[in-house]
Amino acid sequence: MVVAPKMEAVWLGFGELVMLFSGGWILFARLSGVGSPFEFATGDRGVRIARVLFALALLPVGLSHIFYMKQTAELVPAWLPYRIGWAYLTGAGQMACGLGILFSVLPRIAAIAEAGMLSLFGLLIWLPAVVAAPRDRLPWTAFFITWAIASSAWLVATTTRDRVSAATIAAP
């Protein structure tokens, strides 16, 4: 990021790493009994920090679908119509999910949508690539990384609650 800050691929890679890191942080925050020096990173506060990082990381990841439209559209299964449309939709969807989580606009739904989208990427893009070329390393790597990131997204989703206002509860 220091050497090539204007290259979106660098931000994509950083975003993916932060998404993985966020899932690990949520597990650490929930399962840790560590005391004083790491107390800020545990419990509900630690989970909130990890969710914010996850949400921020979704922005460059989603943006990469738009920056690298040709490459993204080529990954969309050939049997789906409007491959470029799917590429734009998934990029915009990832950014919308990030903003939803970040600004608490239906954050649980946004996290579930992101987790579902990533899970579908693994099933519709990388699993067929693995089956087509089982000896190639790239499809296997992409498949497992996608599942690990999807797992982080599912952790964000399961630790996020949508807020319900008192007006909503009181409404008939």
C-alpha positions as CSV (number, residue, x, y, z in Angstrom):
1,M,0.0,0.0,0.0
2,V,3.0,2.3,0.5
3,V,4.7,1.4,-2.7
4,A,1.6,1.5,-5.0
5,P,-1.2,3.3,-3.1
6,K,-3.0,4.2,-6.4
7,M,-3.3,0.5,-7.5
8,E,-6.7,-0.8,-6.5
9,A,-5.5,-4.4,-6.5
10,V,-3.4,-3.5,-3.5
11,W,-6.4,-2.3,-1.7
12,L,-8.4,-5.4,-2.7
13,G,-5.7,-7.6,-1.2
14,F,-5.6,-5.5,2.0
15,G,-9.4,-5.6,2.2
16,E,-9.4,-9.4,1.9
17,L,-6.8,-9.8,4.6
18,V,-8.7,-7.4,6.9
19,M,-11.8,-9.5,6.4
20,L,-10.0,-12.6,7.4
21,F,-8.4,-10.8,10.3
22,S,-11.8,-9.5,11.5
23,G,-13.2,-13.1,11.7
24,G,-10.2,-14.2,13.8
25,W,-10.6,-11.1,16.0
26,I,-14.3,-11.9,16.6
27,L,-13.3,-15.5,17.7
28,F,-10.6,-14.0,19.9
29,A,-13.0,-11.5,21.4
30,R,-15.6,-14.1,22.2
31,L,-13.4,-16.9,23.4
32,S,-10.5,-15.1,25.1
33,G,-10.0,-14.9,28.8
34,V,-6.9,-12.7,28.4
35,G,-6.5,-9.9,30.9
36,S,-5.2,-6.4,31.0
37,P,-3.1,-5.6,27.9
38,F,-5.7,-7.1,25.5
39,E,-8.8,-6.2,27.3
40,F,-9.8,-3.5,24.8
41,A,-9.9,-6.2,22.1
42,T,-12.1,-8.7,23.9
43,G,-15.8,-8.9,24.7
44,D,-18.5,-6.8,23.0
45,R,-16.1,-4.0,22.4
46,G,-13.6,-6.2,20.5
47,V,-16.4,-7.7,18.4
48,R,-17.6,-4.1,17.5
49,I,-14.1,-3.1,16.5
50,A,-13.8,-6.2,14.3
51,R,-17.1,-5.6,12.7
52,V,-16.1,-2.0,11.8
53,L,-12.9,-3.2,10.3
54,F,-14.8,-5.9,8.3
55,A,-17.3,-3.2,7.0
56,L,-14.5,-0.9,6.0
57,A,-12.7,-3.7,4.2
58,L,-15.7,-4.4,2.1
59,L,-15.4,-1.1,0.4
60,P,-12.2,-1.7,-1.6
61,V,-13.2,-5.3,-2.2
62,G,-16.5,-4.2,-3.8
63,L,-14.8,-1.4,-5.7
64,S,-12.4,-3.9,-7.2
65,H,-15.3,-5.5,-9.1
66,I,-15.9,-2.2,-10.8
67,F,-12.2,-1.3,-11.4
68,Y,-11.5,-4.8,-12.8
69,M,-14.8,-5.2,-14.6
70,K,-13.4,-7.4,-17.4
71,Q,-11.7,-9.8,-15.1
72,T,-14.7,-10.0,-12.7
73,A,-17.2,-10.6,-15.6
74,E,-15.0,-13.4,-16.8
75,L,-15.4,-15.1,-13.4
76,V,-19.2,-15.0,-13.6
77,P,-20.5,-18.5,-14.8
78,A,-21.1,-18.5,-18.5
79,W,-24.7,-19.9,-18.0
80,L,-25.7,-16.6,-16.3
81,P,-26.9,-13.9,-18.6
82,Y,-25.6,-10.3,-18.3
83,R,-22.2,-11.2,-16.9
84,I,-21.1,-7.6,-16.7
85,G,-24.3,-6.7,-14.9
86,W,-23.6,-9.4,-12.3
87,A,-20.1,-8.0,-11.8
88,Y,-21.4,-4.5,-11.2
89,L,-24.2,-5.8,-9.0
90,T,-21.9,-7.8,-6.8
91,G,-19.4,-4.9,-6.5
92,A,-22.2,-2.5,-5.6
93,G,-23.7,-5.1,-3.3
94,Q,-20.4,-5.6,-1.4
95,M,-20.0,-1.9,-0.9
96,A,-23.7,-1.5,0.2
97,C,-23.2,-4.4,2.7
98,G,-20.1,-2.6,4.1
99,L,-21.9,0.7,4.5
100,G,-24.9,-1.1,6.0
101,I,-22.8,-2.7,8.6
102,L,-20.7,0.4,9.2
103,F,-23.7,2.8,9.6
104,S,-26.0,0.2,11.3
105,V,-28.6,0.3,8.5
106,L,-30.0,-3.2,8.8
107,P,-26.5,-4.4,9.7
108,R,-27.4,-8.1,10.3
109,I,-29.2,-8.3,7.0
110,A,-26.2,-6.7,5.3
111,A,-23.8,-9.1,7.0
112,I,-26.0,-12.1,6.0
113,A,-26.2,-10.8,2.4
114,E,-22.4,-10.5,2.3
115,A,-21.9,-13.9,3.8
116,G,-24.4,-15.5,1.4
117,M,-22.8,-13.7,-1.6
118,L,-19.3,-14.9,-0.6
119,S,-20.6,-18.5,-0.1
120,L,-22.2,-18.4,-3.5
121,F,-18.9,-17.2,-5.0
122,G,-17.2,-20.3,-3.6
123,L,-19.9,-22.6,-4.9
124,L,-20.6,-21.0,-8.3
125,I,-17.1,-19.8,-9.3
126,W,-14.4,-21.6,-7.5
127,L,-15.9,-25.1,-7.0
128,P,-16.5,-25.6,-10.7
129,A,-13.0,-24.3,-11.4
130,V,-11.6,-26.9,-9.0
131,V,-13.6,-29.7,-10.6
132,A,-12.4,-28.5,-14.1
133,A,-8.7,-28.4,-13.1
134,P,-8.2,-30.4,-9.9
135,R,-4.4,-30.3,-10.3
136,D,-4.2,-26.5,-10.6
137,R,-3.3,-24.6,-7.5
138,L,-5.1,-21.3,-8.2
139,P,-8.7,-22.7,-8.1
140,W,-8.0,-24.5,-4.8
141,T,-6.4,-21.5,-3.3
142,A,-9.2,-19.2,-4.4
143,F,-11.8,-21.7,-3.2
144,F,-10.3,-22.0,0.3
145,I,-9.7,-18.3,0.7
146,T,-13.2,-17.5,-0.4
147,W,-14.6,-20.0,2.2
148,A,-12.4,-18.5,4.9
149,I,-13.6,-15.0,4.1
150,A,-17.2,-16.2,3.9
151,S,-16.7,-17.8,7.4
152,S,-15.6,-14.4,8.7
153,A,-18.7,-12.8,7.2
154,W,-20.9,-15.5,8.8
155,L,-19.2,-14.6,12.2
156,V,-20.0,-11.0,11.6
157,A,-23.6,-11.9,10.8
158,T,-24.0,-14.1,13.9
159,T,-22.6,-11.4,16.2
160,T,-24.7,-8.6,14.7
161,R,-28.1,-7.6,15.9
162,D,-30.5,-5.2,14.1
163,R,-31.7,-2.5,16.4
164,V,-35.4,-2.3,16.8
165,S,-36.8,1.1,17.8
166,A,-39.4,1.6,20.5
167,A,-41.8,3.1,17.9
168,T,-41.6,-0.2,15.9
169,I,-42.4,-2.3,18.9
170,A,-45.3,0.0,19.9
171,A,-46.8,0.1,16.4
172,P,-49.9,-2.1,16.0
